[in-house]
Amino acid sequence: MTRATSIEHVHGRRVFDSRGRPTVEAEVRLQGGAVGRAIAPAGASKGSAEAVDRRDGGSVMGGHDVRGAVAAVGERIAPALRGLNGRDQVAVDEALIALDGTANRSGLGANAMIAVSMAVAWAAAEAAGQPLWRYLLGDRQGPVTLPLPEIQIFGGGAHAARRVDIQDFMIVCPGAETVAQALDWTAEVYRAAGELMAESGRLAGVADEGGWWPVFASNEEALETLVQAIERAGRRPGDEVAISLDVAASEFGRDGSYRLARDGRELGRDAMIELLEGWLARYPIVSIEDPLAEDDAEGFLRFTRRFGHAVQIIGDDFLVTDAARVRAAAQTGIANAVLIKPNQRGTLMETLECWKAAKAYGFGGIVSARSGETEDVTICHLAVGWQVPQLKVGSFSRSERMAKWNELLRLEEALGDRARFAGWAPYAASPPSPSASGRSA
């Protein structure tokens, strides 16, 4: 280790996220003067096994304040990391994990840990004189793949006061040839969806992630309107622009029973699968996230067996960015893609282990933001640097979302002829062998 990359100072700062709630920003300075800064996001819909934020509780800020987590950065994390090599992300993250000492990161708080872990990576990249994506990419030469954007048009579930049950009605652009083209098409679909809502007297603002507020009489009405918006934007549904859903079934399902409040229906496991099967038959849906609840492994398995050959089936609450869970799911035959959220684990090292496990089993991957976001653009660099083929940020409005889409445009421009757009190649066409290695490299 050169003295220039030794961690000299770690500072925690209390800032605010897109909901107006406090969150943790970490700033790391290396001996040679390089500085990295990162902010922890926060989710509304959470898997029960994901790492937990440290919140103060009580009545101040509705219990969401983070003064304790910020204090932990300065009082506990800073002394523990001082003198470590900032370029050794594994050693830094192992030190954070040991210092926390809990399985769910409740000691320091996942919000404190991930902010520091990401800030260290930014500082190391600056010390190397490289953008973060290039630093993470390592010695790899040749074309660099840019992720396919997955973008919310209508918000729902926990992101919109449960106005509809399905959490995200999103689009992807399999017909686009570049990130810029995919974002142009998305902008037109988003605008067309707003026009349709306004013309029918249903325009009521935006949800947590910037998608249109879901003033619909049923969940399926949102799908119908989304197809209409794609057509009004002049695009071919399913060919140029397709639909991606985040069902977030854990929010309304338990013990194999699913209550769709907007539809006034309570469905058993088989009926829930049949409902989704009908949607797959009627609408150009290519991807479904958390179609069954996290406690319904049997339902998830049945759904994957029936539709995994044709549709991307993503585990979020079910997998919570956990490498061990990904390996177990792949060996069982559950899902074929994983959502990758760094704050679900608490460190970049563990997040990367999850992606390596997913790749070993032929799973697709989507780096994802959270509903409580900031101007931080780390996830864009993770998607490019780790070569993850998809990126989910939220909608096409609100600055905490657009900061990330605009960063992706900058990266595409900077790469020039080296840029290769991932397009729609999300997962292995056939189920991976259970004997495939799941060890992290």
C-alpha positions in Angstrom: 0.0 0.0 0.0 1.2 3.5 -0.8 0.7 6.1 1.8 -1.4 8.1 -0.7 -4.3 5.6 -0.5 -4.3 5.1 3.2 -7.7 6.2 4.8 -7.0 9.4 6.7 -10.5 10.6 7.6 -14.1 9.5 7.5 -16.9 12.0 8.2 -20.6 11.4 8.5 -23.1 14.0 7.5 -26.9 14.2 8.0 -28.6 15.1 4.7 -32.1 14.6 3.2 -33.6 12.2 0.7 -36.4 12.6 -1.9 -39.1 12.1 0.8 -37.7 14.9 2.9 -36.4 12.3 5.5 -32.9 12.4 6.9 -30.3 10.0 5.6 -26.6 9.4 5.9 -23.9 10.9 3.7 -20.3 9.7 4.2 -17.2 11.5 3.1 -13.8 9.7 3.0 -10.4 11.3 2.5 -7.3 9.4 1.7 -3.8 10.4 2.7 -2.9 11.6 -0.7 -5.9 14.0 -0.8 -8.4 12.0 -2.8 -12.0 12.4 -1.5 -15.0 10.3 -2.0 -18.6 11.0 -1.1 -21.8 8.9 -1.1 -25.3 8.9 0.3 -27.4 6.0 1.5 -30.9 5.6 0.0 -33.9 4.1 1.8 -36.7 1.8 0.7 -40.4 1.8 1.5 -41.1 -1.8 0.3 -38.6 -4.0 2.1 -37.8 -7.6 2.3 -37.8 -9.0 5.8 -34.3 -10.4 5.5 -32.6 -7.2 4.1 -30.1 -5.2 6.2 -31.8 -2.6 8.3 -31.2 1.1 8.5 -30.4 2.7 11.9 -33.1 5.2 12.8 -33.5 7.1 16.0 -37.2 6.4 16.6 -39.3 8.7 18.8 -41.4 11.5 17.5 -38.7 13.7 15.8 -38.9 13.4 12.0 -41.6 10.7 12.5 -39.0 8.4 14.0 -36.9 8.5 10.8 -34.0 10.6 12.0 -30.4 9.3 11.6 -28.4 11.2 14.2 -27.3 7.9 15.8 -26.2 6.5 12.4 -24.3 9.7 11.6 -22.6 9.6 15.0 -21.6 6.0 14.5 -19.7 7.0 11.3 -17.6 9.5 13.2 -17.3 7.8 16.6 -17.0 4.1 15.6 -16.4 3.7 11.9 -13.8 6.4 11.4 -11.3 5.1 14.0 -11.7 1.5 12.8 -10.9 2.4 9.1 -8.2 4.9 9.7 -5.0 3.6 8.2 -6.6 0.9 6.0 -5.8 0.9 2.3 -8.7 2.6 0.5 -8.0 0.6 -2.6 -8.6 -2.7 -0.7 -12.5 -2.6 -0.7 -12.7 -6.2 0.7 -10.6 -5.3 3.7 -12.6 -2.1 4.3 -15.9 -3.9 4.1 -14.8 -6.8 6.2 -13.8 -4.2 8.9 -17.2 -2.6 8.7 -19.0 -6.0 9.0 -16.8 -7.0 12.0 -17.4 -3.7 13.7 -21.1 -4.0 13.2 -21.2 -7.5 14.6 -24.8 -8.3 13.7 -26.4 -10.4 11.0 -28.8 -7.7 9.9 -26.4 -4.7 10.2 -28.4 -3.2 13.1 -25.3 -2.4 15.1 -24.0 0.4 12.9 -26.9 0.6 10.6 -26.9 -0.5 6.9 -27.4 3.2 6.0 -24.1 4.2 7.8 -22.3 1.2 6.4 -23.2 1.5 2.7 -22.6 5.2 2.6 -19.1 4.6 3.9 -18.5 1.6 1.7 -19.5 3.5 -1.4 -17.6 6.6 -0.4 -14.4 4.6 0.0 -14.8 3.3 -3.6 -15.2 6.8 -4.9 -12.1 8.0 -3.0 -10.1 5.1 -4.4 -11.2 5.8 -7.9 -10.2 9.5 -7.6 -6.8 8.4 -6.2 -6.4 6.2 -9.3 -7.4 9.2 -11.5 -10.4 7.3 -12.9 -14.1 7.6 -12.9 -15.7 5.0 -10.6 -17.1 2.8 -13.4 -13.6 2.5 -14.9 -12.0 1.8 -11.5 -14.5 -1.0 -10.9 -14.1 -2.4 -14.3 -10.5 -3.1 -13.6 -8.1 -4.2 -16.3 -10.8 -5.3 -18.7 -10.3 -3.9 -22.3 -12.6 -3.8 -25.3 -16.3 -2.8 -25.5 -18.1 -1.7 -22.3 -21.8 -2.7 -22.0 -24.2 -0.1 -20.9 -27.4 -1.3 -19.0 -30.9 -1.3 -20.4 -33.0 1.2 -18.4 -36.1 -0.1 -16.7 -38.4 3.0 -16.0 -41.6 3.4 -14.0 -44.5 5.1 -15.8 -47.2 4.5 -13.1 -46.3 4.1 -9.4 -48.4 2.0 -7.0 -48.2 -0.1 -3.9 -46.1 1.3 -1.1 -44.9 4.1 -3.5 -48.4 5.5 -3.9 -50.4 5.0 -0.7 -51.5 1.6 -2.1 -53.8 3.3 -4.6 -53.3 0.2 -6.7 -51.8 -3.0 -5.5 -49.1 -3.5 -8.1 -46.1 -1.4 -7.1 -44.4 -0.5 -10.4 -45.8 -0.4 -14.0 -42.6 0.1 -16.0 -41.3 -0.1 -19.5 -38.1 -1.3 -21.1 -37.1 -0.6 -24.7 -35.9 -3.8 -26.4 -36.0 -2.1 -29.8 -33.7 0.7 -28.8 -30.1 0.7 -30.0 -28.6 3.1 -27.4 -29.2 4.4 -23.9 -30.0 7.8 -25.4 -32.6 6.3 -27.8 -34.2 4.3 -24.9 -34.5 7.4 -22.8 -36.0 9.4 -25.7 -38.6 6.7 -26.3 -39.3 6.6 -22.5 -39.8 10.4 -22.4 -42.4 10.2 -25.1 -44.3 7.3 -23.4 -44.2 9.1 -20.1 -45.6 12.2 -21.7 -48.3 10.3 -23.5 -49.3 8.5 -20.3 -49.7 11.9 -18.6 -51.8 13.2 -21.5 -54.1 10.1 -21.3 -54.5 10.7 -17.5 -55.3 14.4 -18.0 -57.8 13.8 -20.8 -59.7 11.3 -18.7 -59.7 13.4 -15.6 -57.4 11.1 -13.8 -54.2 13.2 -13.5 -53.4 13.5 -9.8 -49.7 14.2 -9.6 -46.8 11.8 -9.2 -45.9 9.0 -6.8 -42.8 8.4 -4.7 -40.5 7.5 -7.6 -41.9 10.1 -10.1 -44.3 7.9 -11.9 -47.9 9.1 -12.5 -50.2 8.7 -9.5 -52.4 5.6 -10.2 -56.0 6.9 -10.4 -57.3 3.6 -11.8 -60.4 1.5 -11.0 -58.4 -1.7 -11.2 -54.8 -3.0 -11.5 -55.5 -4.1 -15.1 -56.7 -0.7 -16.1 -53.1 0.5 -15.5 -51.9 -2.1 -17.9 -54.4 -1.1 -20.6 -53.5 2.6 -20.2 -49.8 1.8 -20.4 -50.3 0.0 -23.7 -52.3 3.0 -25.0 -49.4 5.3 -23.9 -46.9 3.3 -25.8 -49.0 3.4 -28.9 -49.7 7.1 -28.6 -46.0 7.7 -28.4 -45.7 6.0 -31.8 -44.0 2.9 -30.6 -44.9 -0.8 -31.2 -45.9 -2.5 -27.9 -43.8 -5.6 -27.2 -41.4 -5.0 -30.1 -40.0 -1.5 -29.6 -41.3 -0.9 -26.0 -42.4 -3.6 -23.6 -43.9 -3.7 -20.1 -42.1 -4.7 -16.9 -43.9 -5.2 -13.6 -42.9 -5.0 -10.0 -45.7 -6.9 -8.3 -44.1 -6.6 -4.9 -46.5 -9.4 -3.8 -45.1 -9.5 -0.2 -46.9 -6.2 0.3 -50.4 -7.8 -0.1 -49.7 -11.6 0.2 -49.1 -13.9 3.1 -49.2 -17.6 3.7 -50.2 -18.3 0.0 -53.1 -15.8 0.1 -53.2 -12.6 -1.8 -55.6 -9.7 -1.2 -55.9 -7.3 -4.1 -57.7 -4.4 -2.5 -58.1 -2.3 -5.7 -59.8 -5.3 -7.4 -61.8 -6.3 -4.3 -60.5 -9.9 -4.6 -58.7 -12.4 -2.3 -56.8 -15.0 -4.3 -55.1 -18.2 -3.3 -51.6 -19.1 -4.7 -52.9 -20.8 -7.8 -55.4 -18.1 -8.6 -52.7 -15.4 -8.2 -50.6 -17.3 -10.7 -53.5 -17.6 -13.1 -54.2 -13.9 -12.8 -50.6 -13.1 -13.8 -50.8 -15.7 -16.6 -53.8 -13.9 -18.0 -51.9 -10.6 -18.0 -48.9 -12.2 -19.7 -51.3 -13.5 -22.4 -53.0 -10.1 -23.0 -50.2 -7.6 -22.6 -46.6 -7.3 -23.8 -45.0 -8.1 -20.4 -41.4 -9.3 -20.6 -40.4 -9.0 -16.9 -42.1 -9.6 -13.5 -40.5 -8.8 -10.2 -41.6 -10.6 -7.0 -44.8 -12.1 -8.6 -45.4 -14.1 -5.4 -44.6 -13.2 -1.8 -41.3 -13.8 -0.1 -42.8 -16.4 2.2 -44.3 -18.3 -0.8 -41.4 -20.3 -2.2 -43.7 -22.9 -3.6 -45.7 -20.3 -5.5 -42.4 -18.7 -6.8 -41.2 -22.1 -7.9 -44.4 -22.9 -9.8 -44.4 -19.5 -11.5 -40.8 -19.9 -12.6 -41.4 -23.4 -13.9 -44.4 -22.2 -16.0 -43.1 -18.9 -17.3 -39.3 -18.8 -16.7 -38.5 -19.9 -20.3 -40.2 -16.8 -21.7 -40.3 -14.1 -19.0 -37.7 -12.5 -16.8 -38.7 -13.4 -13.2 -36.9 -11.2 -10.7 -36.3 -11.9 -7.0 -36.2 -8.8 -4.8 -37.8 -9.3 -1.4 -37.2 -13.0 -1.9 -33.4 -12.7 -2.6 -32.5 -9.3 -0.9 -29.2 -9.0 -2.7 -27.9 -12.1 -0.8 -25.4 -14.4 -2.6 -26.4 -17.4 -0.5 -30.1 -16.9 -1.3 -29.4 -16.5 -5.0 -27.5 -19.8 -5.0 -30.3 -21.6 -3.1 -32.9 -20.2 -5.4 -31.0 -21.2 -8.5 -30.4 -24.7 -7.3 -34.2 -25.0 -6.5 -35.3 -23.4 -9.8 -36.8 -20.2 -8.4 -36.5 -17.0 -10.4 -34.0 -16.3 -13.2 -32.8 -12.8 -12.3 -31.9 -10.8 -9.1 -32.5 -7.2 -8.2 -29.3 -5.7 -6.8 -29.7 -3.1 -4.1 -26.4 -2.2 -2.3 -28.2 -1.0 0.9 -30.0 -4.4 1.2 -26.6 -5.8 2.3 -24.7 -2.8 3.7 -21.4 -3.1 1.8 -20.2 -3.1 -1.8 -18.3 -6.3 -1.3 -21.4 -8.3 -0.4 -23.3 -6.7 -3.2 -20.7 -7.7 -5.7 -20.7 -11.3 -4.3 -24.4 -11.5 -5.0 -23.9 -10.4 -8.6 -21.1 -12.9 -9.1 -23.3 -15.7 -7.7 -26.1 -14.6 -10.1 -23.8 -14.7 -13.1 -22.5 -18.1 -12.1 -26.0 -19.5 -12.4 -27.0 -17.7 -15.5 -29.3 -15.2 -13.7 -30.0 -11.8 -15.1 -29.2 -8.8 -13.0 -30.8 -5.3 -12.4 -29.0 -2.7 -10.3 -31.7 -0.8 -8.5 -32.4 2.5 -6.7 -34.8 2.8 -3.8 -37.9 4.8 -3.4 -36.2 7.2 -1.0 -33.3 8.5 -3.2 -30.9 11.4 -3.5 -28.7 13.0 -6.2 -26.1 10.2 -5.6 -25.2 8.4 -8.9 -23.2 5.5 -7.5 -25.5 2.8 -8.8 -25.0 4.0 -12.4 -21.3 3.4 -12.0 -21.9 0.0 -10.4 -24.0 -1.1 -13.3 -21.4 -0.1 -15.8 -18.3 -1.1 -13.8 -19.7 -4.5 -12.8 -21.3 -5.0 -16.3 -24.8 -5.6 -15.0 -27.2 -5.6 -18.0 -30.1 -3.6 -16.5 -30.6 -0.5 -14.4 -33.8 0.4 -12.5 -33.9 3.9 -11.1 -37.6 4.8 -10.9 -39.5 7.1 -13.2 -38.7 9.8 -15.8 -39.2 12.8 -13.5 -37.9 14.2 -10.3 -34.3 15.2 -10.0 -33.2 12.3 -7.8 -34.2 10.0 -10.7 -33.0 12.2 -13.6 -29.6 12.7 -12.0 -29.0 9.0 -12.6 -30.4 8.8 -16.1 -28.4 11.9 -17.0 -25.3 10.3 -15.6 -25.9 7.2 -17.7 -26.1 9.5 -20.8 -22.7 11.1 -19.8 -21.2 7.6 -19.5 -22.4 6.6 -22.9 -21.0 9.8 -24.4 -17.7 9.4 -22.7 -17.3 5.8 -23.9 -18.0 6.7 -27.5 -17.2 3.8 -29.8 -16.4 1.5 -26.9 -20.1 1.7 -25.7 -22.3 -1.4 -26.3 -25.9 -1.2 -25.3 -27.1 -4.3 -23.5 -30.6 -4.2 -25.1 -32.9 -7.1 -24.1 -30.7 -10.0 -23.2 -31.6 -10.3 -19.5 -31.2 -14.0 -18.6 -30.2 -17.4 -19.7 -32.6 -18.9 -22.2 -32.7 -22.2 -20.5 -32.6 -23.0 -16.7 -29.1 -23.2 -15.4 -27.7 -26.4 -14.1 -27.9 -26.9 -10.3 -24.3 -28.0 -10.4 -23.0 -24.7 -11.7 -20.5 -23.1 -9.5 -21.8 -20.3 -7.3 -18.6 -19.3 -5.6 -17.5 -15.7 -5.8 -14.3 -15.1 -7.7 
